[in-house]
Amino acid sequence: MKKVFVTVILCFIIMNNSTAQKRDIVQYKQNWDKQIVYWGYYLGINKKDFKISYLNPDTFINVTSTSGFEVGLIGDLRLHKNINLRLEPGLSSNTKTLEFTNIEGNDNVRIREVNGTYLRIPLLLKFSTDRLNNIRPYVVGGVSYDFNFSSNQDNPNDNLDGEFRMTKNNFMYEVGVGIDLYLPYFIFSPSIRGVFAINNELVRDTDPNSQWTGNIDYLGTRGVFIKFAFH
């Protein structure tokens, strides 16, 4: 995913420089950054897994994740010529498979599939450099509230019945880098983000000595997003 992001950025920079060498540079969307408020949307892909710490060092869980999707809206408030406050509500989906290596038995006992579809509401600060022709790099960071639609927190069944439970309400922090590319009809803004859970997302089994959750001290989402925003 990181290689895809870097390749896209390099292609646009090379195209911009090549065009500039052939003719006088035309600066697109010159008044765009003077707006107080503007809107947009984003699409993207993610790769998430879990950060897990253990009470018993002999416990180990293999996490296998698939690529998921991101889609959402952008609301941007200009605070300063180089600082913006952003709200980026959207949906994020991903599937992880957990393999409990400390447990003996068949796959029905050792393997748990964890589906996650989240309503994410990040509140972020965007710090941009001054514009250079039609390019403007930036860094972004903040926190988000994530509601897990796939949560089975209230399910009375636990891992004895094949249910690996996770919390509904979660909080994350998010950091990333990106670049605004000013094009004739819109602004294209690819970015790469890292997201990290603040709270423990694990709902423990009823049995405090459960072979699935008893030795887990902390379990929280971590992941990488690649977002393609359009304004």
C-alpha positions in Angstrom: 0.0 0.0 0.0 2.8 2.4 0.8 4.5 1.6 -2.6 1.2 2.4 -4.4 0.9 5.7 -2.6 4.5 6.8 -3.3 4.2 5.7 -7.0 1.0 7.9 -7.4 2.7 10.9 -5.8 5.8 10.6 -7.9 3.8 10.2 -11.1 1.9 13.4 -10.4 5.1 15.3 -9.5 6.9 14.1 -12.6 3.9 15.1 -14.8 3.7 18.5 -13.2 7.4 19.2 -13.6 7.4 17.9 -17.2 4.5 20.1 -18.1 6.1 23.1 -16.4 9.3 22.7 -18.5 7.3 22.8 -21.7 5.3 25.9 -21.0 4.8 28.7 -18.5 3.3 27.3 -15.3 -0.5 27.8 -15.0 -1.6 27.9 -11.4 -5.0 26.2 -11.1 -7.6 27.0 -8.4 -5.8 30.1 -7.2 -8.6 31.3 -4.9 -9.4 27.9 -3.5 -7.3 28.2 -0.3 -9.0 31.5 0.5 -12.3 29.8 1.3 -13.3 29.6 4.9 -15.2 26.3 4.5 -15.2 23.7 1.7 -16.4 20.2 1.2 -15.2 17.0 -0.5 -15.3 13.3 -0.4 -12.8 10.4 -0.2 -12.3 6.8 -1.3 -9.6 4.5 -0.2 -8.3 1.2 1.0 -7.0 0.0 4.3 -5.0 -2.8 5.9 -5.7 -3.3 9.6 -4.7 -5.8 12.2 -4.5 -5.8 16.0 -1.8 -4.7 18.5 -2.0 -7.4 21.2 -0.1 -7.6 24.5 -0.2 -10.6 26.8 -0.2 -11.4 30.5 1.4 -14.8 29.8 4.4 -14.6 27.4 3.6 -18.1 26.2 0.4 -16.9 24.5 0.6 -15.8 20.9 -2.1 -15.0 18.4 -1.4 -14.8 14.6 -3.4 -12.1 13.0 -4.2 -12.3 9.2 -6.0 -9.4 7.7 -7.5 -8.6 4.3 -7.6 -5.3 2.5 -10.7 -3.2 3.3 -12.3 -0.1 1.9 -12.8 3.5 3.0 -15.5 6.0 1.9 -16.6 9.2 3.4 -17.1 13.0 3.3 -14.9 15.9 4.2 -15.7 19.1 5.8 -12.8 21.6 6.1 -12.6 24.8 8.1 -9.7 27.2 7.4 -8.2 28.5 10.7 -5.0 30.0 9.2 -3.4 30.1 5.8 -1.5 26.9 6.7 -3.8 25.3 9.3 -7.2 23.7 8.7 -9.7 21.8 11.0 -11.2 18.8 9.3 -14.1 16.5 9.9 -14.0 13.3 7.9 -17.0 11.1 8.7 -17.1 7.8 6.8 -17.3 4.0 6.7 -14.4 1.7 7.1 -14.6 -2.1 6.6 -12.0 -4.9 7.1 -11.8 -8.6 8.1 -9.2 -10.2 10.4 -8.6 -13.8 11.2 -7.2 -14.7 14.6 -5.2 -18.0 15.1 -4.7 -18.9 18.7 -1.4 -20.9 18.7 -1.7 -21.7 22.4 -4.9 -23.7 21.9 -5.0 -27.3 20.8 -7.9 -28.6 18.7 -9.5 -28.1 15.3 -10.0 -24.9 13.4 -13.4 -24.3 15.1 -11.6 -24.0 18.4 -8.4 -22.3 17.3 -9.6 -19.9 14.6 -11.8 -16.8 15.0 -12.9 -14.5 12.1 -13.4 -10.9 13.2 -15.4 -8.7 10.8 -15.4 -5.0 11.4 -17.5 -2.3 9.8 -17.0 1.1 11.5 -18.6 4.5 11.4 -15.5 6.6 11.8 -15.7 10.3 12.8 -12.2 11.8 12.8 -11.5 15.3 13.9 -8.2 16.4 12.5 -5.8 19.3 12.2 -4.1 19.7 8.8 -0.8 21.6 8.6 0.1 22.6 5.0 3.2 24.1 3.5 2.9 27.2 1.3 1.8 26.3 -2.2 4.5 25.5 -4.8 2.9 26.0 -8.2 0.2 23.3 -8.2 1.5 21.2 -5.3 1.0 21.6 -1.6 2.3 18.9 0.9 0.7 18.6 4.3 0.7 16.5 7.5 -2.5 15.7 9.4 -3.3 14.3 12.8 -6.1 14.0 15.4 -8.5 11.7 17.1 -11.6 9.8 16.0 -14.7 8.1 17.5 -15.3 4.7 15.9 -18.6 2.9 16.2 -18.4 -0.8 15.4 -21.5 -1.9 13.6 -20.2 -5.5 13.7 -19.7 -5.5 17.4 -21.3 -8.4 19.3 -20.5 -6.8 22.7 -24.0 -7.5 24.0 -24.1 -11.1 22.8 -24.3 -13.4 25.9 -22.4 -16.1 24.0 -18.6 -16.0 24.1 -15.8 -18.0 22.7 -17.1 -21.3 24.1 -19.9 -20.7 21.6 -17.6 -19.5 18.8 -18.1 -15.8 19.4 -15.1 -13.5 19.7 -16.5 -10.3 21.1 -15.4 -6.7 20.6 -16.6 -3.3 21.9 -19.0 -1.0 20.1 -17.5 2.3 21.1 -13.9 3.0 20.4 -11.4 5.9 20.2 -8.4 6.1 17.9 -5.7 8.6 17.1 -4.7 9.2 13.5 -1.6 10.6 11.8 -0.6 11.0 8.2 1.0 12.8 5.3 -0.4 13.8 2.0 -0.2 16.3 -0.9 -2.8 18.5 -2.5 -2.5 18.5 -6.3 -4.3 21.5 -8.0 -5.9 20.4 -11.2 -7.9 22.4 -13.7 -11.3 21.3 -12.4 -10.7 19.9 -8.9 -8.1 19.2 -6.2 -6.9 15.7 -5.9 -5.4 14.9 -2.5 -3.9 11.5 -1.9 -2.6 10.7 1.6 -1.4 7.8 3.7 -2.6 7.5 7.3 -1.8 5.4 10.3 -4.6 4.7 12.8 -4.1 3.4 16.4 -6.7 2.4 19.0 -6.6 4.2 22.3 -9.0 1.9 24.3 -8.9 -1.9 24.7 -11.4 -3.3 22.2 -11.6 -6.8 23.7 -14.8 -8.0 25.4 -13.6 -10.8 27.7 -15.2 -14.2 28.0 -17.4 -15.0 31.1 -14.7 -17.3 32.4 -11.7 -15.2 33.7 -9.4 -18.1 32.9 -10.7 -18.5 29.3 -8.0 -19.9 27.0 -9.0 -17.3 24.4 -9.2 -14.1 26.3 -7.8 -14.9 29.8 -4.1 -14.1 28.9 -4.8 -11.1 26.7 -3.9 -7.8 28.5 -4.7 -5.4 25.6 -6.2 -5.8 22.1 -6.6 -2.7 19.9 -6.8 -1.9 16.2 -3.9 -0.5 14.3 -3.8 0.0 10.5 -2.7 1.9 7.5 -5.1 3.7 5.2 -4.5 5.1 1.7 -7.1 7.8 0.9 -7.8 9.6 -2.3 -9.7 12.8 -1.6 -11.5 15.1 -4.1 -12.5 18.7 -3.5 
